[in-house]
Amino acid sequence: MITVKANKNDSIILPKTILNRLGLTDGEKIDVEVTGDAIVFIREAEGFFNLEGALKDVDIETPLKELDKEWKKWKHLR
């Protein structure tokens, strides 16, 4: 189980089934962020922060393609 505490008196305990579904192991250090209507579990792996499942509905490909187009326009001016 994992216990998420806001302070010494408040805590949320997640059962093992939820830990398994999130891919978290007992004793693993994670950050927890509450954003609007979501709780985001952030785990540090190999020096980088991974947002597991937090960005699944966010389109990041379109802005990257647009940025690539703009870069190609300006690249020849260097």
C-alpha positions as CSV (number, residue, x, y, z in Angstrom):
1,M,0.0,0.0,0.0
2,I,1.0,3.6,-0.4
3,T,-0.1,6.4,1.8
4,V,-0.4,9.9,0.4
5,K,-0.4,12.6,3.1
6,A,-1.3,16.2,2.9
7,N,-0.2,16.7,6.5
8,K,0.3,14.5,9.6
9,N,-3.4,14.1,10.2
10,D,-4.7,13.5,6.6
11,S,-3.9,10.6,4.3
12,I,-5.1,8.7,1.4
13,I,-4.3,5.0,1.3
14,L,-4.2,3.2,-2.1
15,P,-4.7,-0.5,-2.2
16,K,-2.2,-2.9,-3.9
17,T,-4.5,-3.4,-6.9
18,I,-4.3,0.3,-7.7
19,L,-0.6,0.3,-7.2
20,N,-0.2,-2.5,-9.7
21,R,-2.4,-0.8,-12.2
22,L,-0.3,2.4,-11.9
23,G,2.9,0.3,-12.2
24,L,4.1,1.5,-8.8
25,T,6.0,-0.6,-6.3
26,D,5.9,-0.5,-2.6
27,G,8.5,1.9,-1.2
28,E,9.0,3.7,-4.6
29,K,9.4,7.4,-4.2
30,I,6.9,9.4,-6.2
31,D,5.5,13.0,-6.3
32,V,1.7,13.4,-6.3
33,E,0.1,16.5,-7.8
34,V,-3.6,17.4,-7.7
35,T,-4.6,19.3,-10.8
36,G,-8.2,20.3,-11.2
37,D,-10.1,17.0,-11.3
38,A,-7.1,14.7,-11.5
39,I,-4.4,13.2,-9.2
40,V,-1.2,12.9,-11.1
41,F,1.5,10.4,-9.9
42,I,5.0,11.4,-11.1
43,R,7.9,9.0,-10.8
44,E,11.5,9.8,-11.4
45,A,13.3,7.3,-13.6
46,E,16.8,7.6,-14.9
47,G,17.0,11.2,-14.0
48,F,13.9,12.2,-15.9
49,F,10.4,12.7,-14.7
50,N,7.7,10.5,-16.3
51,L,4.1,11.5,-16.2
52,E,2.4,8.1,-16.4
53,G,-1.0,8.3,-18.0
54,A,-1.4,12.1,-17.3
55,L,-0.9,13.1,-20.9
56,K,-2.7,10.4,-22.7
57,D,-5.5,12.7,-24.0
58,V,-3.2,15.6,-24.8
59,D,-2.2,16.1,-28.4
60,I,1.5,16.9,-28.5
61,E,2.2,15.8,-32.1
62,T,0.4,18.7,-33.8
63,P,2.3,21.5,-32.0
64,L,5.6,19.7,-32.7
65,K,4.8,19.4,-36.4
66,E,3.9,23.1,-36.5
67,L,7.2,24.0,-34.7
68,D,9.1,21.8,-37.2
69,K,7.5,23.7,-40.1
70,E,8.4,27.1,-38.6
71,W,12.0,25.9,-37.9
72,K,12.4,24.8,-41.6
73,K,11.2,28.3,-42.7
74,W,13.8,30.1,-40.6
75,K,16.6,27.6,-40.8
76,H,17.9,28.8,-44.2
77,L,18.3,32.4,-42.8
78,R,21.0,31.4,-40.4
